Amino acid sequence: MNFIIIGIDDNGQQEFSREIRGHIASRTVFSGGKRHHGIVRPFLPEGYRWIDITVPLDNVFRQYEGEDEIVVFASGDPLFFGFANTIRKRLPEAGMRLYPYFNSLQILAHRLVLPYHDMHVVSLTGRPWHEFDRALIEGHEKIGLLTDEQHSPDAIARRMLAYGYDNYRMHTGEILGNENERVRTLSPDEAIGQRFVAPNCVILQRTHAHPRPFGIPESEFELLDGRTRMITKMPVRLLTLGMLDLRERHTLWDIGFCTGSVSIEAKLQFPHLQVVAFEQRPEGEHLMKTNAARFGTPGIEVHIGDFTATDLSGITPPDAVFIGGHGGKMEEIICRLNEVIVPGGVIVFNSVSPESKELFIRGATRHGFSVTGEHRLTVDTHNPIDIIQVQKTSAHE
């Protein structure tokens, strides 16, 4: 099977080269989105067959079966988060010839006369917020965003302001290439409530750096009933994060998060992480929301309730776990973690007593974990804390 993939913009008066016009005239099977169909219909030969690209894509590729050659129309550059990548994944042996056009972010940058060689690009089209959250925390000077209905410029602005990111100008481009295209520059405040015609895209241009603290003093967190003992102290927190080895990890579970200090510090320093936080106390939800907004850490997934009774089936398995509280159920917690943790994953526990240390190590070794690191740390006049790391080196037992 061979594909000829032609990139277009939203101009209703397309100007195709002689070579492209020849491909169109000599083929009979064409594919693309409904919008693309409306734009290129005048160029298609009589008796053509059109296959709409809609989700689920399994249905689209079933319609492709048995065809020798298909001409696909795609937006902009088909390799730039485009349909050519989907074809490569699903049909790696298929032949492919590309005729790219400018992608929408390039066109918007050209309209703004804005150099874009240093722009960090994120696609939110059919994707979660994770990579956008990461880009905000990392503080890129320019962020290019491909949008969809759920991730509109209005929704983007609301998420930015919810976490304190008012340090960007928003350049928006709507139906670029069309005679009715519109380009605007707004503050996030101004973008909220505005109507944006699809398709659209956004370039965020940083006006000033957003604070990104390293080692947040516990006094700056919203605390549980003001109780300073119910938070992992800053030196202990940083050493804990070091022992979790998060630079090379993908998913951190924080069990018994209370104020959320470990989750928040982890997300700030390692924004590539998917962070999932569990807390039994209902007050934890408010504390996490407040503190995450205060320190600019969107994207932390929160679960309230008894961890040992939580349905874990739809949650990304961890390769790093911090146990901040166990509520007398250490054995049950480790047993459940043993069922889901990725081989090679680590668990770190901060013990405040010899009894809890023994309880953790005994439960961990019983389930096939090995003790791989241990430090003792005393902060101010507080009791010494043992920070213990165990690792799962084999398949689940």
N, C-alpha and C positions, 0 to 999 in steps of 0.2 A: 504494500500500500504506500502510496506517495501523497504528500501534502504540499500544496503551494499556499503559503500563508502571506497575506497582503495586509500591511498595516495602513489604517486610515484614521482621519480625525472626524470631527462632527460637521464638516463642511458638506452641505447638500450638493455642491457643484465640484465633485472630485475631478482632479486632473491626473489621470493615469498615464504612465509612459507607454510607448508603443509596445514594449515587451509585455507589460502587464495586460494591456488590452488584448494582445494576442492570446495570452493564457486564458483570459475570461471567454473570449469568443470561441475557443476550441474545446472548452470543457462543458460538462452538463450537470455536475453535482457540486453544489456550493453550500457553505455553512457559515454560521456566525450568529450573533445576537439579533434580536428583533430590531433593535435600533440600526444595526449595520445593514440589515435587509432593506430597511426603508431608504437608506442612503444610496446603496449600490444597485437597487432594482432596475433603474433605467439602463444600466450597462450589461445586464445579464441577457444571454441569448434566449430565443424561443424554446419552450419545452424544457427549461431547466428544472432541476430538483433542488429544493432548499431544505437543509436540516438545521433547525433552530438549536442553538447552544443554550440549554437551560439545565438547571439542576432537577433531578439527580443526573450527573454526567454519565452514569452507567447506561442510561437510556440513549444518550447521544452516541456513545461508542458502539452500542448495538446496531444503531442505524448506519454507522460507518462500515460495518462488516460487509464484505463482499465487493466493496468499491475499490477499483484500481487506483483512482486518483480523485482527490477532493481539493477544491479551492476554498480556503478559509479566510474570511475577513475578520480582522481583529483590531482593537484600538491601539494606535501608536506602534510601539515596538513589541512584537509578539514574544520576545525573550525577556521583557521587562515586567516580571510578575504576570506574564501573559499566557495565552493558550498554547503557545509552542512548548512551554515547559510541561504542561499537562500531557500533551501528546508524547513527549519524550519519555515521561514516566510510565504512561500506559502502553505505549507501542514503541518500545526502544529500537525495534528493527525497522521502523517505518522510515522511508526517505522523506526529506524535508528541504524545501527551498523557501527562503525568506525574502520578503521585500518590506523592510521596516520603514516606519515613519517616525517622526518625533513623538515621544511619549508626552502625556499631559503635563507632567511636572517640568519637562524641558520647555514646552510651549509657554507655560506660565512664567517660568524664569525669563524667557525671551521677552515676553510682554512687559515684565518689570525691569528689564535690562539688569538682571541680577545674576552674577556669576554663580554657577551651581556645581563646580567641580568639587567643592568641599561639603556638599549637602548629604546628610544622612537620610536615607529613604526607608520608609516603613509603609507596608501595605496593610490597610485595615479592611480590605475588600474580602468579606467572608471570613475574616480572622478575628481572634480576640484582641483585647487591649494590650496584651503583655508587651509586645515590642515597642509600642508607643510609650507605655509607662517607663520602660527601660530607657528610651531615648530622652525622656524628660528628666529622669534622675541623673543620667550621665551628662546632661546639660549641653547637648550639641548646639553649635551656633546657628545652624540651619537644619531644619527637619522637614523633609518632603513627605506628604501624606496622601496616599490613595484611599479614597473614601467609599462608603456605600450608604444605604439608607439608615442603618443602625449607627453608623459612625460618621454622621454628617458634621459639617463645620460647627453647627450649633452644639451637638453632643460633645465634640472635641473641646470646645471652649468651656462647657460646663465641667468636664472632667478636669481640665487644667486648673480652673479656679477653685474647685473643691479641694485640691491639694496644694493650693498656694502658688501655682505657676502662672503668675501674671507678668512674667518677664519676657514675653514674646509678642511681636506683631504678627497678625494673621493675614497672609495674602491668599485670597481665594480666587479660583478660576472656575467659571461655570460654562458648560458646553463650548469649550475652547475650539476654535476653528469655524464655528457656526457664525452666521451673520448676526445672531443675537447674543453672542458671547458676552460675558461680563467679568471684569476683574476688579476686585475691591481690596483695600487694605484697611483692616479693622483691629481694634484691641479685642482681647477675649471678651471683655464686658460688652462691647458693641455687637459682637457676633451672636450673643445669646438672644434667641427669639427671632432672629432674622430668617428669612426664607431663602434657601439656596437651591437653584435648579440643578438637577442631576442630568448628566454626570458632572461631577466637580472634583476638584483637588485642592490641597492646601499646602502652602509653604510657610512654616513658622520661622521667623527671624528673631534671634535673641537680642534683647535690649540691654540686659544686664544679667550677671550670674546669680543663680539661686543658691542659697546656703545649702551645703551638703556636709553636715558635721561628721566627724569621726570620733566616736567615744562620747555619747550624749550623757551629761550628768543626770543622775536619777531625779534630781530636783526639778528638772524641766518637763518631766512626764506628768500627765494626769494620773493620779494614783488611786488605788482601791481604798476608799474611805480615808485617804490621806496617810495610809500606812506605809512608811518608807521601808519596812522589812519585807513587804510583798513585791519587791522588784529586784531583779538581778543587778547587783552593783556594777558600775561601769567597768572597772578593771577586770572583774570576774566575767562580765559579758564579752569583753574583747578577747580574753584568753579562750573562752568557750567557743567563740566564732573561729578562732585560729585552729582549735582542735577539731572542729567540724570540717576543716579543709574545703571551704565552700567555693574556692575559685574553680575547682575541677568538678563540682557537683552540679546537679540540675534541679533537684526538688528537695526542699527542706520542710520537714514537719516539726512544728513547735507545739509540744504537748503540755498543756497547763500554762498558757501564755500570760494570763493575768493582765498586766498593763500593756503587753505587746512589745516590750523593750527589745527582746532578742530578735523577734521577727522583723521589727522596724530597722534595727541596726544592721541586720543581715541584708535586707532589701536595699538599704542605702549604699552599703559597701559592695554588694554583689547583685546589681540590678538584673542580671541575666537569670537569676534564680526564680523558680516558681516557689512561692512560700505559702504553706498551708498551716493554719494555726487552729488549735483546739483548746477549748476552755469549758470547764463545767459550770462555772458561775455565770448566770445571765448578764451580770454587770460587765462581763468581759467584752461583750459586743460593743457597748458604748465606749469603753476605754480604748479599744482598738481603733474604732472609727475616729475618735477624738485625737488620739496620738498619731495615727497614720496621717491625718490631715495636717496636724501641727508640724510634722517633720517631712512632709512631701513624699509619702511612700504609697502610691496607689498600687492596687493589684494583689494585696494580701487576701487570700481566701480564708474565711472564718467559719468555723463550725462550733456551735454551742451545744453542750450536753456531755454526758458521760462518754469518754473516749472508748471505753470497753464495750459500749452498746451502740456506737456510731456505725452506720453502714459505710464501709470504706470502699465498696466495689467501684464507685464512679470517680474516685479520687486518684490522681496520678501517684503511683508508688514512689516512696522516698528513696534517695540514696544518702541522705543525712537526716538525723533526728536529734532534736534536743528535748529531753524530758525535764521540764521546769517544775512539774508537780505531779504527784502520782496518787494522792488521796487514799493511800493505803492499798492501792491495787497494782503495785509494781509488777508482780508476777503476771497478772492478766494483761497489763500493757505490753510487756516484753513478748508475751506469747502472741499477741495480735500483731506486733511489729514483725516478728519472725515470719509471719505468713505473707507479708507484703514487701518488706524491704528488699531493695535490689542487692544481689550478691556483690560483695565488696563495699556495701554501705556501712556507715558508722552511726553509732548512737553515743551521745555525750550526756552525762548526768552530773549535776553539781550536788554533792553530798554535804550535809551540814552536821552529820553525826556518824560515828562508827557503825551504828546499826543500819542506817540507810545505805551506807556504802556496801556493807556486807550483803544486804538484801538485793541491791542492784547487781553486784558481781555474781552472786549465786544464781540469780534468775537468768542473767545473760549467758553465763557459761553452760547452764542447763540446756539452753536452746541453740548452742553451737556458735556463740560469739566468743571471741578472744579479746582479752584486755590488751590494748595496743598503745595506751598512753595514760599517764596519771600525773597530775600536778597538785600541789597544795598551795593555797593562797590565803593570806590574811589581809583584810582591808580595814584600816583604822583600828577601832577597838572591837570589831566584830570577831566572832569565832572563826577559826580556820575553816576553809572550804576545800574539799577534795574534788577536783575536776577530773572525771574518769571517762576515757574513750574506749569503746569496744567496737569490734569490726566483725561483720559477717563475711567470712571468706569462702563459704561453700553454698551449695543450693540449700533451700529451706528444708529443715528436718521436722 
